[in-house]
Amino acid sequence: MKKTAIVTGASSGIGKAICETLLSMDYEIYGFGRDFSKSSQMASDSAFHKVEMDLLDTPKLENEVRAIAKGNTIDLLVNCAGVGYYGLHEELSSKSISEMVRTNLEVPLLLSSLLLRKLKESHGTILNIASVTANQSNPHGAAYGATKAGLLSFSKSLFDEARKHGVKVTTILPDMTDTNLYRNADFEASKDENARLVPQDVADAVRYILSADPHMVITEFTVRPQLHRIEKK
Ligand SMILES: NC(=O)c1ccc[n+]([C@@H]2O[C@H](COP(=O)([O-])OP(=O)(O)OC[C@H]3O[C@@H](n4cnc5c(N)ncnc54)[C@H](OP(=O)(O)O)[C@@H]3O)[C@@H](O)[C@H]2O)c1
């Protein structure tokens, strides 16, 4: 029987690569995003159900997720949607701070809460896409790093809370990956292929984590490129 996954951030970058990998693993996917024009081929796959909406519309999100959960076993939740605003902290607008905290932290907390009973029934998995910034000091990215550290902390506690019910919780911590995430920044991932990840690298980590023997839980998975280099725009 096909497994069912709910994936946020499904429309681009890392989330899109994860969805493509999950499709190849025979998952049925409910993929959340605002603009699927960059992923039209995947969106036309009959096993992929696109949910085109703003995740920050909380009442709508709750309704959508409840409707999906009502008719399906839920085996996997991937919290991948995220935004980043960078720069000196005193220069970040309240709107940017709120958008980051809500997208990167509030939405994963809410979706986990809405789906946990279903995941306990299925002995399912939650994959939270945090970042290496969760474990380090992030000058010029203090607020972004704080949301990711919060997500890592949440994942650790949730695993301890839910493990006796068979739920697995994994935090993936990717380093700089060549995606649209840095559109608001004055830097971007290096063009040197040894100094940046591509979305498929993170999707490969997902495949590895989901293919592990069921008695084993990979609670944290850090993925880094061989070289450390950042490019100024
Ligand atoms: N790129 C990196 O270097 C890197 C490193 C570590 C961790 N990460 C994390 O990886 C995750 C994916 O980011 P990415 O690098 O793949 O960047 P991306 O290409 O910009 O993807 C971000 C995704 O989040 C979705 N999203 C953001 N806000 C949303 C909202 N309000 N409602 C609905 N969807 C929303 C976007 O949807 P639309 O495009 O349809 O709006 C998009 O699918 C993020 O959590 C990011 O923090 C990235």
The ligand as an SDF file (V2000), in Angstrom:
LIG
                    3D

 48 52  0  0  0  0  0  0  0  0999 V2000
   19.0660   26.7630    0.8630 N   0  0  0  0  0  0  0  0  0  0  0  0
   19.8150   26.5810    1.9250 C   0  0  0  0  0  0  0  0  0  0  0  0
   21.0110   26.9080    1.9470 O   0  0  0  0  0  0  0  0  0  0  0  0
   19.2340   25.9750    3.1750 C   0  0  0  0  0  0  0  0  0  0  0  0
   20.1180   25.5270    4.1730 C   0  0  0  0  0  0  0  0  0  0  0  0
   19.5910   24.9870    5.3390 C   0  0  0  0  0  0  0  0  0  0  0  0
   18.2360   24.8830    5.4990 C   0  0  0  0  0  0  0  0  0  0  0  0
   17.3890   25.3270    4.5190 N   0  0  0  0  0  0  0  0  0  0  0  0
   15.9590   25.2210    4.7350 C   0  0  0  0  0  0  0  0  0  0  0  0
   15.3860   24.4300    3.7170 O   0  0  0  0  0  0  0  0  0  0  0  0
   13.9960   24.7580    3.6090 C   0  0  0  0  0  0  0  0  0  0  0  0
   13.6320   24.9230    2.1410 C   0  0  0  0  0  0  0  0  0  0  0  0
   14.2620   26.0930    1.6330 O   0  0  0  0  0  0  0  0  0  0  0  0
   14.9380   26.1640    0.1900 P   0  0  0  0  0  0  0  0  0  0  0  0
   16.3780   26.3930    0.3990 O   0  0  0  0  0  0  0  0  0  0  0  0
   14.4970   25.0320   -0.6360 O   0  0  0  0  0  0  0  0  0  0  0  0
   14.3550   27.5720   -0.3290 O   0  0  0  0  0  0  0  0  0  0  0  0
   13.2010   27.9110   -1.3870 P   0  0  0  0  0  0  0  0  0  0  0  0
   13.5480   27.3520   -2.7160 O   0  0  0  0  0  0  0  0  0  0  0  0
   13.0090   29.3840   -1.2480 O   0  0  0  0  0  0  0  0  0  0  0  0
   11.9220   27.1350   -0.8470 O   0  0  0  0  0  0  0  0  0  0  0  0
   11.1180   27.6240    0.1950 C   0  0  0  0  0  0  0  0  0  0  0  0
    9.7840   26.9190    0.1380 C   0  0  0  0  0  0  0  0  0  0  0  0
    8.9610   27.3660    1.2250 O   0  0  0  0  0  0  0  0  0  0  0  0
    7.6990   27.7390    0.7070 C   0  0  0  0  0  0  0  0  0  0  0  0
    7.1020   28.7910    1.5300 N   0  0  0  0  0  0  0  0  0  0  0  0
    7.7130   29.8090    2.1590 C   0  0  0  0  0  0  0  0  0  0  0  0
    6.8130   30.5890    2.7780 N   0  0  0  0  0  0  0  0  0  0  0  0
    5.5970   30.0540    2.5260 C   0  0  0  0  0  0  0  0  0  0  0  0
    4.2710   30.3990    2.8760 C   0  0  0  0  0  0  0  0  0  0  0  0
    3.9970   31.4750    3.6350 N   0  0  0  0  0  0  0  0  0  0  0  0
    3.2630   29.6350    2.4340 N   0  0  0  0  0  0  0  0  0  0  0  0
    3.5070   28.5530    1.6500 C   0  0  0  0  0  0  0  0  0  0  0  0
    4.7430   28.1530    1.2910 N   0  0  0  0  0  0  0  0  0  0  0  0
    5.7730   28.9030    1.7230 C   0  0  0  0  0  0  0  0  0  0  0  0
    7.9820   28.2310   -0.6970 C   0  0  0  0  0  0  0  0  0  0  0  0
    6.7990   28.2130   -1.4520 O   0  0  0  0  0  0  0  0  0  0  0  0
    6.5590   29.2050   -2.7370 P   0  0  0  0  0  0  0  0  0  0  0  0
    7.8800   29.2990   -3.4490 O   0  0  0  0  0  0  0  0  0  0  0  0
    5.5270   28.4710   -3.5380 O   0  0  0  0  0  0  0  0  0  0  0  0
    6.1170   30.4950   -2.1740 O   0  0  0  0  0  0  0  0  0  0  0  0
    9.0150   27.2150   -1.1450 C   0  0  0  0  0  0  0  0  0  0  0  0
    8.3800   26.0320   -1.5900 O   0  0  0  0  0  0  0  0  0  0  0  0
   13.7830   26.0220    4.4380 C   0  0  0  0  0  0  0  0  0  0  0  0
   13.1970   25.6770    5.6750 O   0  0  0  0  0  0  0  0  0  0  0  0
   15.1930   26.5320    4.6590 C   0  0  0  0  0  0  0  0  0  0  0  0
   15.3010   27.2860    5.8300 O   0  0  0  0  0  0  0  0  0  0  0  0
   17.8660   25.8500    3.3560 C   0  0  0  0  0  0  0  0  0  0  0  0
  1  2  1  0
  2  3  2  0
  2  4  1  0
  4  5  1  0
  4 48  2  0
  5  6  2  0
  6  7  1  0
  7  8  2  0
  8  9  1  0
  8 48  1  0
  9 10  1  0
  9 46  1  0
 10 11  1  0
 11 12  1  0
 11 44  1  0
 12 13  1  0
 13 14  1  0
 14 15  2  0
 14 16  1  0
 14 17  1  0
 17 18  1  0
 18 19  2  0
 18 20  1  0
 18 21  1  0
 21 22  1  0
 22 23  1  0
 23 24  1  0
 23 42  1  0
 24 25  1  0
 25 26  1  0
 25 36  1  0
 26 27  1  0
 26 35  1  0
 27 28  2  0
 28 29  1  0
 29 30  1  0
 29 35  2  0
 30 31  1  0
 30 32  2  0
 32 33  1  0
 33 34  2  0
 34 35  1  0
 36 37  1  0
 36 42  1  0
 37 38  1  0
 38 39  2  0
 38 40  1  0
 38 41  1  0
 42 43  1  0
 44 45  1  0
 44 46  1  0
 46 47  1  0
M  CHG  2   8   1  16  -1
M  END
$$$$
